[in-house]
C-alpha cells in the first residue's frame, strides 16, 4: 500500500513500546508452579501469551482460573516493583515525533488497566497519549473492537484506514482488522506475511525513520 502519514496511531504496549517479556514470563511461571504445572521457556511464554488474562486463564487453569488470575497479579505486582521498565528502541522518540506533529497517540493493551497506567506514569509518558485502555477497562479486551472504541472515546478520532494500529502480535493485527484500522506489525517480514499485516517495520526506530521520510 502507498505510505502516507496516519491521522492517529494506536499502540499496543507490551513488547511494542516496552520490553515486558521478562516480567510477564516470571509471573506466568510463578502461577504455573503454584498450580503444579511445568514452567514455560521464554519461547513458550511468547507463543502462548497472546490474549488477555481474563480471556486465556480459563483455558489454562479451568475451574480455578479466578484463583490463578489472583496469583498471577500478586506475583506480577511483586516482580514489577523490583524491575525497571525497559523501553523499546526508538519508542520514546517516535511518541515525541507524533506529539510534535499533533498526530494523536493511544494505547490499547491486554495488560490490566491499572497496571498499564501505572507503567505509563512511571515512564512519565502520560502526556504523550490521548487515551490509554487496558484489560478489563472495556466490556471486551483485544482483539474485540470494543477495546479500541473505549480508548478513542472522548476524542475526535474515529476508526478508519487512516488510523494505524501498531503491535507485535497476532492479537494486535486481528484487533486492527476488527476495528477497520490499518494493521502495522513490528516484527519479522515472515510474521507480517503470515498475519496479513498491511504494513511492517522491524521496530519503532524503523517506523519513525519511515514517517520522517514522508515529511522530509
N, C-alpha and C positions, 0 to 999 in steps of 0.2 A: 504494500500500500504506500501511497505518497505520504511522506512525513511532513506534518505541519504542527505548529505549536498547539498544545492542548488548551482547552478552556479552563480545565481544572484537572487535578491529579489526586486520585485516591490511592493510598498506600496500605499494603499490609505492613505489619510491624516486625514481628519476629523473623529474623533471618532475611529480611528485606532492608530494613533501616538499621536494625541492631542485630548483633550476633547472640542468639539465645540458646543454641542447642545444648551447651554445657549445663545450664541451669535446668532446662526442660528435661534433659535426659536423666540428670541426677534425681529430680523429683519423681519422674516416671519410675525409675528403678527402685527408689525408696518405697514407692507404693506397691510395686510388684513384689518386692521382698516381704513387705508387710503381709501380703496375702499368700506367701509361699510359692510365688511364681518365679521362674528364672529371669535374670536380668537380661536386658537387651544391649546389643552392641550399639555404637553410635549410628551405624548404617541402618540398623533395625529401628531405632528411635526415629530417624529421619523418614524412613519409609512408612512407618505406622502412624505418626503424629501429624495427620493432615486435617483432621476435623476438631471442633471444639470439644472440651472435656465432657460437657453435658450431652453431646451427641454421640461420642465414641465409648464412654466408660461403660455403658450398659452392655455393649458388645464384648468388652474385655473382662468385665467383672460380674456380669449377670445381675442377680438379685441384690448383690452387695455393692452395686455401683455408687450409691449415695455415700456409703461409708468410705469407699475408695476415693471419691471426689473430695471428701473432707481430709483424708490422709494426704492426698496429693497436694492440696493447697496449704496444709500445715507444713509439709516438707518444703514446698516451693517457697513459702514465706520465709522460712529459716534460711534456705540456701541463698535467696536473692539478697538478703541483708548482708551477707558476708562476701558478696561479689560485686565487682564493678560492672557497669553496663558498657559493653564494648559496642561501638558503633561501626557500621559497615563503611568501607572506604568510599568517600565521596558523598555519603548520605547527608551530612550537615551542609556541605557546600551546595548540594542540589536543592535542599529546602530553602536555603538563603537565596539562591538564584530565583526560585519560583516566587518567593515573597517579594523580592525586589522588582519583579515584573508583574506583580498583582495577579498572579495565577494562583487561585485558591488551592490549598492542600488539605486533605482529610486523611484520617486513619480508620480502617475497618479491619479489626483484628479478632481472632478467636481466643486471645488471651482475655481473662476475666477483666471487665471494665475497670474495677477499682485498682487492680494491679497495673493495668495499662496506663492509666492516668498518673499513677504514682511514678512510673518509669519515665513518662514524658516530662514530668515536673523535675525529676532528679537530673535529667539532662538539660533542663531549662529550655525546652523546646516548645512549651505550650503556646507561645506567641506565633509559632510557625504553622499552626493548624487552625482551620476554621471549625472543624468538628472532629471529635475523637469518639469512636464507638467500639466497645469491646464485647466479649461474650457475655450474654445474659442482659445486655442493655436493651436490645430489641427483642421482639417476640421470637424471632428465629435468628440463629447465627449464620455466618458464612457457610456455604455458598448461596444461601437464600438472599434474594434481592431486598428483603425487608431490612436486613442489616445495613445495606447501603442507603436505603431511604431514610433510616434513622439517623445515620451520620450526616446526611445532607439537609436534614430538617432544620428550618430556620435560616438557611442560606438561599441565595438566588440561583444555585446550581441545580440543574435537572439532569438526570441521566440521559446520555446520548453518546454517539461515537466520538464526539469531540472531547469527551471526558475519558481520561485514561485511568485504568485500574492496574496498578503495578504490584506484582507479588512474585513469590518464588516457588509456588506450589500449584498442583492441580486444582485445589480448592479455590485459589485466587483466580485462576483462569475461568473456572466454572462460574464463579461469582460475577466476574466481568461480563461473561456472556449472558447470565441471567438478568443482569441489570442494564443490558444494552450499552455497555461501555466498551471502549477499545481495550483489549487484553494485552498486557505488557509483561513478559516473563523476564525476570533476572535469573539467568542460569545458562545452561548449555544450549547450543542450537539444536541438538538432538532432542532434548526435552521440549523445546519450543515447538518443534515439528510434531512431536508425538501428541502434545496437548492442544495443537491448533491455535497457538497464541498468535495474535495479529502482529505483534512487534516483539523483538528480542534484543536484549543487551546483556553482556556478561555481568555487569554490576552497576551500581549507582553512578560511579565515576564515568563510565562509558555512556550512560544515559545522559548525564549532564553535558558531556562533550558533544553529543548529537544535538541537543537542544541549543547549545551555544552556537553551533554552525548555522542554525536556522535564522539567527538574528545577526550574524556576522556581516 
